[in-house]
Amino acid sequence: MITTVTGSHEGELAVRARAGVEIRDRRGNTIPPGARAFLAARRFVVVATCGEEITASLLAGTITATEREVRIAPQGGHIERVTQDLALDPRIGLLAIDFEAQQRMRINGSARVDGGTIVVTPDEVYANCPQYIGVGDTFFIATAHPTAGADISHRGGPVGFVHEDGNDISWPDYSGNNMFNTLGNLAIDPRCGLLFVDFETGAMRQVHGRARVEWNGAERTVRVAAGNPSDTPPPDKTATPDDPALP
């Protein structure tokens, strides 16, 4: 049975009003069979966690799901950071993505660590539109709302759409599903975490910062005042192609 969650928080509503869009916001809180199969086929997920900062991280490993639970047995990625954050705050946002098929889904809720497994209980489950998946450059942004929880989103665009000038990182905000989860969260809490992944080598860069949205009519640019990045080097080159530590 799929239960529908229809609530949007005040930040999402305010951004939609300024952008001049109105949608029927329908988010479930159970995981349908097709979504469970999609999750099980993924080798990695990207997550948002809330510790001292809001962080975007990658977890590689085995993923299984039931109607009301996702279990991640991580074998690579930012395992320590995610488990440390969850010990402080159970809020989590999860994104599963298939670049080749141009499909993605998001699960927002709470998580706990059970032995070496991360167990996610969803509050919101929904698919995203296929725009900007697997084209040009890509990265991920983590945001959070004090009561609505954490969220992780994919951002994609033409090569070079992300601009970096010293500690200033900016990009144009392209129209997507018009739910404005990310911008709605930033309207309430400007903290964010960015994750850049080189899917050829496995190298990753995490960045924490404070974001603001610059409006020009209905067009938007997101600008982040970034702190020092944290780099994860490529995994051991002796790893096999099927090693789950490789994204």
C-alpha positions, 0 to 999 in steps of 0.5 A, a space after each residue: 500500500 502506498 501512502 501519499 505525503 502532500 505537505 510542502 514546507 514554507 521554503 519550498 512554497 515561497 520559492 515556487 511562488 517567486 518562480 511563478 509555478 504551482 504543482 501538485 506535490 505528491 510524495 509517498 512514504 513507502 517504496 514500491 516494487 519497481 523502486 526496490 528493484 532499482 535500488 538493488 541494481 545500484 552499486 552506490 548511492 549519494 546521501 545527505 547527512 547533518 552533523 556539524 555541517 550538512 554533508 554530501 557523501 557517497 556510499 558504495 556497496 550492496 543495497 536492499 529494500 523493502 516497502 518501509 526500509 532501505 539497508 545499505 552495506 557500505 564497502 567504500 566511499 565516505 563511510 566514517 563521515 556518514 556514520 559519525 553524522 548519523 550518531 549526532 542526527 538521524 536525518 538523511 537524504 538518499 539519491 539513487 541514480 542510473 546515468 545510462 538509463 537517465 533515472 533517479 529516485 530520492 528517499 528522505 527520512 531517518 537512519 540508524 547504524 546497525 552493525 556495519 549496515 545503514 538502515 534508512 526509514 523513509 518519510 518521503 519517496 519519489 522519482 525525479 525527472 530525467 533532465 540533465 542526467 548523464 550530460 556534460 558535468 554533474 555534481 550533488 548538493 545536500 541541504 536540510 530543513 530543521 523539521 522537514 529533514 535532509 535532502 540530496 539532489 543531483 545537478 547536471 548541465 553543459 560542460 563548464 556550467 559550474 564556475 569556481 572563482 576562489 572560494 566562490 562556486 556558482 551555477 545556473 539553476 535549471 528548471 526541473 520538477 519544480 518542487 524546489 526541494 533544494 532552493 526551498 531548504 536553502 531559503 530556510 537554512 543556507 548551509 549546504 554540502 557539495 560533492 564532485 565525483 570523477 566517475 572515471 578515476 573514483 576521486 571525490 571532493 566534498 565541499 561545505 559552504 553557505 549558499 544564496 540564490 540570486 534571482 533575475 526574473 524567473 532565472 536563478 543562479 546559486 552561489 556558494 561561499 565555500 570552505 576548504 575542500 576535503 579530497 578523497 583520492 582514487 581507490 587502489 588501482 589494483 581493485 577489480 572492475 566489480 569492486 563495490 568500492 568503485 563508484 
